[in-house]
Amino acid sequence: MKGYSYNEFLEDLNRGHEIHFIYKEENYYISGQNFWKFYDADSEIEGEDTNELLHKVRLEGKTLMELWNAIEIDIIF
């Protein structure tokens, strides 16, 4: 989704939206309190809120904010 900023991503998560995204040809799901890689039940991460969740989530040791330009937003629910 071109032109979709990290700040818009944060706003959508804080509003309760669920977001599917792609990073390095792998599919991921994030909501305000949950994150996981599709087809990998062991990858689930939970947080008390969006801020805690985003602090915990790391892909290749980096936060989603650090990887933002390499992430492709697929669907926003």
Buried (B, 14 or more C-beta within 10 A) or exposed (E): EEEBEEEEBBEBBEEEBBBBBBBEEEBBBBBBBEBBBEEEEEBEBEBEEBEBBBEEBEBEEEEBEEBEEEBBBEEBE
